[in-house]
Amino acid sequence: MTARVAMTTLVVDDYDRAIAFYRDALGLALLADADMGGGKRWVVVSGPAGGRLLLARAVDEAQRAAIGRQAGGRVGFFMETDDFAADHARFMAHGVRFREAPRHEAYGTVAVFEDPFGNLWDLIEPKD
């Protein structure tokens, strides 16, 4: 059997605000934005090298409580790059809030940033 994780759901409070951040600030491609009726949309973004996020608007109190805390306050999402300096600078120019200065670890160059919903991400340039 060949299996892969195809997509991850990210609970957000507003579709358009999420699209603006992930597409405009991070440079992900908007693959789908379909009206599902009743205010629900099927919104998918993807990086140029793969990895897809389904941006799902919270519809009840339990889902709203999960916004920004889907990983319990830990870094829950990881974006790899082959040019850390360029992507870090581009993200900063688009107002992305980094929680720390870039640091060099055994596995590569990394810095934690926060999306507008409170989720923590690592921007990583892995070592070869």
N, C-alpha and C positions, 0 to 999 in steps of 0.2 A: 504494500500500500504506500502510495506517495501522498502525503498531506502537508499542508502549510497553513499558517495563520493568514487568512486573506484580508481581514479588516478588524479594526478595533473601534468600539463605540466610545465617543467622548461626549458626555452630557454637558450641555451648555444652556445658558439662559435665553439666548437670542440667536437665531440662525444667521441673520445678516451681520451682526457683530462678530460672530465666529468666522464667517466667510472673509470678512475684511481683514481679520488678523491672520488667519492661516494662508490666505491667498496673497494679500497685499504686503503684509509685514514679513512673513516667512517664505513667500515665493512658491507655495504649493499650488498645484493646478486644481481647479474646480472641475471635477469629473462629472458630477451630477447635481442637479438642483431641481427636483421634481415635486410638484404639488401632489400630496397624497390625500387631500381633502381634510376638512375639519381643522385646518391650521397646521397640519402635520406635513413635513417635507422630507424627502430623501436627499440628503446633502452629503456628498462624498468628496474629499480632497485627497490628493496624492502627491508624493515627492517625485521628481523626475526619474529617480532610480527605483521607485516602487514604495511600498508601504502605504496603506490607505486608512483614512479615518472617516468614520461615519459620524457626522456632527448631529447629535440628537437633542432637540429642545426638551427640557424637563417639563413634565405635564402634571406632576403632583408634588406634594410636600416632601415625600421621601426622595424623589429624584432631585428636587431643588437642593435638598440637604447634601447631596452627593457632589454637587458642582464644586470643582476645585479640590475635592478631597477623595477622588476616586482611588488614590493610592495611599490613603491614610496619612497624608502629609509628607510622604517620601517622594523622591523623584520617581515618576511613574512612566515617563515617556523619554525616548532617546532618539535624537536626530544625528546621524553620522554625516560627515562632510569630508571632502578631500582637500578643502582649503579653509581651515578654521579661521584664519585671520580675515579673509575676505567676507565670509559669511557672518562672522561676529560683527565686523564693521557695518555690514549691510543691515543686519538686524537692529543694531544700535541706532542707525540712521532712521529706521522706521519706528523707533520708540519702544523696542522690545526691552523689557526690564530684566537685566542680569542681576542675580543675587550675589555674585562674586566676580572677582577678576579671573581671567583665564589662568589655569594651572596645568602643570605638566605632571602626569601620573605615569606609572609603568605601562599602562595600556594606551596612552595617548594624551593629547591636549583636550581639556574639557572645561566647561563653565556651565553653571546652572542658570537657567532663565525661567521666568514665570509667564504663563499666558494670561490673558485678561480675566480668566475665570478662576485663577489661583492654582492651576496645575503646574507642577514643576517638571521641567525638561532638562536633559543634558544635551548640550551641543558638543559633539565629540569628533575629533579627527583622530582615528585609531592609528597606532603605530603600525608600520609595515610588518 
